[in-house]
Amino acid sequence: MNRILLKNQYNNRKTKLFQSHTIRALFCILMFGIFYTHLLANPFESKRKYLNQIPIKSQHKKPVITIISDNEFTELTDFLVPYGILKRADISELYALAPERGKVQLFPALAVEVDTSFAIFDKEHPEGADIVIVPALHNSQNPTIINWLKKQNEMGATFIGICDGVWTLAYSGLLDKREATGHWYAKDKLIKTFPNTNWTKNKRYVHDDRIITTSGVTASIPISLALIDTLAGKKKANETAILYGVESWDPNHNSDRFEFNWNHYFLATKNYLSFWNHEIIGIPIDEGMDEVSLALVADAYARTYRTKVSSIAVQTKQVKLKSGISIYPDRTNSQNDGINVKVSIPNDRKSFPLLKETLDIIQKRYGETTMEFVSLQMEFPIP
């Protein structure tokens, strides 16, 4: 009798277990059907949700991406690198913006023409941008820019703060109670100024809901590729990475290896004060030139504290680069007075290896400590 009873209990448990698994299987099939239908109905929405988990609102067939600038002093690499990479990828409606249309002075070198003001963009897109990229702006508390960012936030935009662009986002109140990162050199001051933000390290980029922030300067490369990955998939991101000679765009980063020692501070002071020993680096610019290579090379030379970078063109008129953005030449070919070195940027070279080569040249010309000083500023890992 006991054996019959135990057998009946076992069969009952088996039946319940089977019923439980059947219900779970049916539920999984149902959920897959809902997901697959959703995928077909809105592929952009599904990518933003399940690829890299970066949430991006889109009200457009192609996401509308803006890269903002301040007319006076916007960081060169932070601005020009993502603009060039995203434009070449052709995955979005891409706008370079400034409070006022016209000349934007980049730092530490070069100047570009920005055709679209905040007011013009707002008139064309009253619904707002999908993604707003904020490079380092020297006036990080510009009220015109901060008010515009707040309005875009109200409309649901996703924000990417590159390098010290996090200061502008923080002053806009967008990093309050968020996890974020920034340039290694600014870490202590960021913690002190914005204690309500969870400042983290060892990441090239960090995202918290609709806010994405990056480490210093050259992090503009991996975040641009990660954004392409999110919006258009890994295949497109891989294709774009190959164009620039980039092997990886994962967020892993060793922040602890970036630190100035007394040699770097001493050298920076010495280089800056030895004005009689400064050199002018002339970079010829041509129509269709790759702006990513131009930005990285010009930025590296300008950060030695031994040089001034000057762009050279055939005529004084603006020169249109590969992305379509125009650059103001600093001088013409006939104005060669004072140029110590001309640095040509070959069209057949890839940007990332070209930066490494430039650092090698800087080391040979100005010494290892100067090269280290440049790479630390650009937060670019060297062997």
C-alpha positions in Angstrom: 0.0 0.0 0.0 2.8 2.4 0.9 4.5 1.7 -2.3 1.3 2.5 -4.3 0.9 5.7 -2.3 4.5 6.8 -2.9 4.1 6.0 -6.6 0.9 8.1 -6.8 2.6 11.0 -5.1 5.6 10.7 -7.5 3.3 10.7 -10.5 1.4 13.7 -9.1 4.6 15.7 -8.6 5.8 14.7 -12.1 2.5 15.8 -13.6 2.7 19.2 -11.8 6.3 19.6 -12.8 5.4 18.8 -16.4 2.5 21.3 -16.3 4.8 23.9 -14.7 7.4 23.5 -17.5 4.7 23.5 -20.1 3.3 26.8 -18.8 6.8 28.3 -18.7 7.5 27.1 -22.2 4.3 28.6 -23.5 5.1 31.9 -21.7 8.5 32.0 -23.3 7.1 31.4 -26.7 4.5 34.1 -26.1 7.2 36.6 -25.0 9.4 35.8 -27.9 6.5 36.4 -30.3 5.9 39.8 -28.7 9.6 40.7 -28.9 9.9 39.5 -32.5 6.8 41.5 -33.5 8.2 44.5 -31.7 11.5 44.0 -33.5 9.9 44.0 -36.9 7.6 47.0 -36.1 10.4 49.2 -34.7 14.0 47.9 -35.3 15.6 51.1 -34.0 13.8 50.8 -30.7 14.9 47.2 -30.2 18.5 48.1 -31.0 18.6 50.8 -28.5 17.2 48.6 -25.8 19.1 45.4 -26.3 22.5 46.5 -27.8 24.9 47.9 -25.3 21.9 49.0 -23.2 22.3 52.7 -24.1 18.8 54.2 -24.1 18.1 56.5 -27.0 14.8 58.1 -27.9 14.1 58.5 -31.6 11.3 60.4 -33.2 12.9 60.1 -36.6 13.7 57.6 -39.4 17.3 58.4 -38.8 18.3 59.6 -35.3 19.1 63.3 -35.1 22.5 63.9 -33.5 23.9 67.3 -32.6 27.4 68.1 -31.6 27.4 71.4 -29.9 30.2 74.0 -29.6 30.8 77.4 -28.1 32.0 80.0 -30.6 34.9 80.8 -28.3 37.2 77.9 -27.4 35.8 74.4 -27.9 38.2 71.4 -27.5 39.5 70.4 -30.9 39.5 66.6 -30.7 36.3 66.4 -28.6 34.4 68.2 -31.3 36.0 67.3 -34.6 36.6 63.6 -34.0 33.0 62.4 -33.3 31.7 64.7 -36.0 34.1 63.2 -38.6 33.5 59.5 -37.5 29.7 59.8 -37.3 29.4 61.7 -40.6 31.5 59.1 -42.4 29.3 56.3 -40.9 26.2 58.0 -42.3 23.8 56.6 -39.8 22.1 59.8 -38.7 21.1 63.4 -39.4 24.2 65.1 -38.0 24.3 68.8 -37.0 27.2 70.8 -35.7 25.7 73.6 -33.5 26.9 76.7 -31.8 25.0 79.5 -30.0 25.7 81.7 -33.0 26.4 80.4 -36.5 29.8 81.3 -37.9 33.4 80.8 -36.7 34.1 78.5 -33.8 37.6 78.8 -32.4 38.9 75.4 -31.4 41.5 74.7 -28.7 44.4 74.2 -28.7 44.4 74.9 -32.5 42.3 75.4 -35.6 39.0 77.1 -36.3 35.9 75.8 -38.1 32.7 77.2 -39.6 29.5 76.1 -38.0 26.4 76.7 -40.1 23.6 76.0 -37.6 22.8 78.0 -34.5 20.7 76.8 -31.6 17.8 79.0 -32.9 18.0 77.6 -36.4 18.1 74.0 -35.1 15.1 74.6 -32.8 13.1 76.0 -35.6 13.9 73.0 -37.8 13.5 70.5 -35.0 11.0 71.8 -32.4 10.7 68.2 -31.2 14.3 68.2 -30.2 17.4 66.1 -30.9 17.7 62.4 -30.1 21.4 62.7 -29.1 23.3 65.7 -27.9 27.1 65.4 -27.8 28.8 67.9 -25.5 32.6 68.4 -26.0 34.8 70.3 -23.5 33.8 74.0 -23.6 36.1 76.5 -21.9 33.1 78.4 -20.7 31.4 75.5 -19.1 28.8 77.7 -17.4 27.6 79.5 -20.6 24.0 80.2 -19.7 22.8 80.1 -23.3 24.2 76.6 -23.7 23.0 75.4 -20.3 19.5 76.6 -20.9 19.4 74.9 -24.3 20.6 71.6 -22.8 17.9 71.7 -20.1 15.3 72.2 -22.9 16.7 69.2 -24.8 16.6 67.2 -21.6 12.9 68.0 -21.1 12.2 66.6 -24.6 14.0 63.3 -23.8 17.4 63.6 -25.5 20.3 61.4 -24.7 23.5 63.2 -23.7 27.1 62.3 -24.3 29.6 64.4 -22.4 33.1 64.0 -23.9 36.1 64.7 -21.6 35.5 68.0 -19.8 32.2 68.3 -21.5 31.0 66.7 -18.2 31.5 70.1 -16.5 28.8 71.6 -18.7 26.5 68.7 -18.1 27.1 68.9 -14.4 26.4 72.6 -14.3 23.2 71.9 -16.2 22.1 69.6 -13.3 22.1 66.6 -15.6 24.6 64.6 -13.6 22.9 64.9 -10.2 22.7 61.5 -8.6 24.2 59.9 -11.7 27.2 57.7 -12.3 29.7 59.5 -14.5 33.4 59.8 -15.5 35.7 62.5 -16.9 39.2 63.5 -17.6 41.6 61.9 -15.1 43.2 65.3 -14.3 39.8 66.8 -13.3 38.7 64.0 -11.1 39.4 65.5 -7.7 37.9 68.9 -8.6 34.8 67.2 -10.1 34.3 65.2 -6.9 34.6 68.4 -4.8 32.4 70.6 -7.0 29.7 68.0 -7.7 29.5 65.7 -4.7 26.0 64.4 -5.7 27.5 62.6 -8.7 29.1 59.2 -8.4 32.4 59.8 -10.1 33.9 56.5 -11.3 37.2 55.6 -13.0 38.7 52.8 -15.1 36.1 53.3 -17.9 36.5 55.0 -21.2 32.8 55.7 -21.1 30.0 55.3 -18.6 26.3 55.4 -19.2 23.5 56.0 -16.7 20.1 56.0 -18.2 20.1 58.9 -20.8 23.5 60.3 -19.7 26.8 59.0 -21.1 30.2 60.5 -20.1 33.7 59.7 -21.2 37.3 60.0 -20.0 39.7 62.4 -21.6 40.1 63.6 -25.2 40.9 60.4 -27.2 37.9 58.7 -25.6 36.0 60.6 -28.3 37.1 57.7 -30.6 35.7 54.7 -28.7 32.5 56.4 -27.7 31.8 57.4 -31.4 32.2 53.7 -32.4 30.1 52.5 -29.5 27.4 54.9 -30.6 27.5 53.5 -34.1 27.4 50.0 -32.6 24.3 50.9 -30.7 22.5 52.6 -33.6 23.5 50.5 -36.5 25.0 47.3 -35.2 28.4 45.8 -34.7 29.0 45.1 -38.4 28.8 48.9 -39.2 30.9 49.7 -36.2 33.6 47.2 -37.3 33.6 48.7 -40.8 34.0 52.2 -39.4 36.7 51.2 -37.0 38.7 49.6 -39.8 38.6 52.9 -41.7 40.4 54.6 -38.8 42.7 51.8 -37.7 40.9 51.1 -34.4 40.9 47.6 -33.1 38.6 48.0 -30.1 36.1 50.4 -28.6 35.2 48.6 -25.4 35.0 50.8 -22.3 37.8 49.2 -20.3 40.5 51.7 -19.2 43.2 51.9 -16.6 42.8 55.4 -15.1 45.5 54.8 -12.5 48.3 54.9 -15.1 47.5 58.5 -15.9 49.2 60.9 -13.5 51.6 63.8 -13.8 54.8 63.6 -11.8 57.2 66.4 -10.9 59.1 65.8 -14.2 56.0 66.6 -16.3 55.2 69.7 -14.3 58.8 71.0 -14.5 58.9 70.3 -18.2 55.6 72.0 -18.9 56.8 75.1 -17.1 60.1 75.0 -18.9 58.6 74.5 -22.3 56.1 77.3 -21.8 58.6 79.8 -20.5 61.2 79.1 -23.2 59.3 81.1 -25.7 62.4 81.8 -27.7 62.7 78.1 -28.4 59.1 77.7 -29.5 58.4 76.3 -33.0 55.5 76.9 -35.4 54.2 73.6 -36.9 52.6 74.2 -40.3 49.9 71.7 -41.4 48.8 72.0 -45.0 45.0 71.5 -45.4 43.2 70.5 -48.6 39.7 69.9 -49.8 38.4 66.5 -48.7 41.0 66.1 -46.0 40.2 63.7 -43.2 39.3 65.8 -40.2 39.9 63.0 -37.6 43.5 62.7 -38.6 43.9 66.5 -38.7 42.4 66.9 -35.3 44.5 64.2 -33.6 47.8 65.3 -35.2 47.2 69.0 -34.6 46.1 68.4 -31.0 49.2 66.3 -30.2 51.7 68.9 -31.5 49.8 71.8 -29.8 50.0 70.1 -26.4 53.8 70.0 -26.2 53.9 73.6 -24.9 56.8 74.0 -27.3 54.8 74.7 -30.5 52.0 76.6 -32.1 50.1 74.8 -34.8 49.2 76.8 -37.9 46.9 75.5 -40.8 48.1 76.4 -44.3 46.0 76.6 -47.4 46.4 77.7 -51.0 44.0 80.6 -50.5 42.5 82.5 -47.5 39.0 81.1 -48.2 37.7 78.3 -46.0 38.6 74.7 -46.9 35.9 72.0 -46.8 37.0 68.8 -45.1 35.8 65.2 -45.8 32.8 65.5 -43.5 31.7 68.7 -45.2 32.6 71.0 -42.3 34.9 73.9 -43.3 38.1 75.1 -41.6 39.6 78.5 -41.6 43.2 78.5 -42.7 45.6 80.4 -40.5 47.8 81.4 -43.4 48.4 80.8 -47.1 51.2 79.0 -48.9 52.9 82.3 -49.6 53.0 83.1 -45.8 55.8 80.8 -44.8 57.6 83.2 -42.5 58.4 81.6 -39.1 57.3 78.1 -39.9 59.8 75.7 -38.5 58.3 72.4 -39.5 55.7 71.4 -42.1 53.7 68.3 -41.1 51.8 66.7 -44.0 48.9 64.4 -43.3 48.7 61.7 -46.0 45.2 60.8 -47.3 46.1 57.1 -47.4 47.0 56.9 -43.7 44.6 55.8 -40.9 44.0 58.2 -38.1 44.7 56.0 -35.0 48.1 54.7 -36.2 48.9 58.2 -37.4 48.4 59.5 -33.8 50.9 56.9 -32.5 53.4 57.8 -35.2 53.0 61.5 -34.3 53.8 60.8 -30.7 56.9 58.9 -31.8 58.0 61.9 -33.8 57.3 64.2 -30.8 59.5 62.0 -28.6 62.3 62.1 -31.1 62.1 65.9 -31.6 61.3 67.1 -28.0 62.1 64.2 -25.8 60.4 61.3 -24.0 59.0 63.4 -21.1 57.3 65.8 -23.6 55.8 62.9 -25.4 54.5 61.5 -22.1 53.1 64.9 -21.2 51.1 65.0 -24.4 49.8 61.5 -24.1 48.7 62.1 -20.5 46.8 65.2 -21.5 45.1 63.3 -24.3 44.5 60.3 -22.0 46.0 58.1 -24.7 47.6 54.9 -23.3 51.1 54.3 -24.5 53.1 51.1 -24.0 
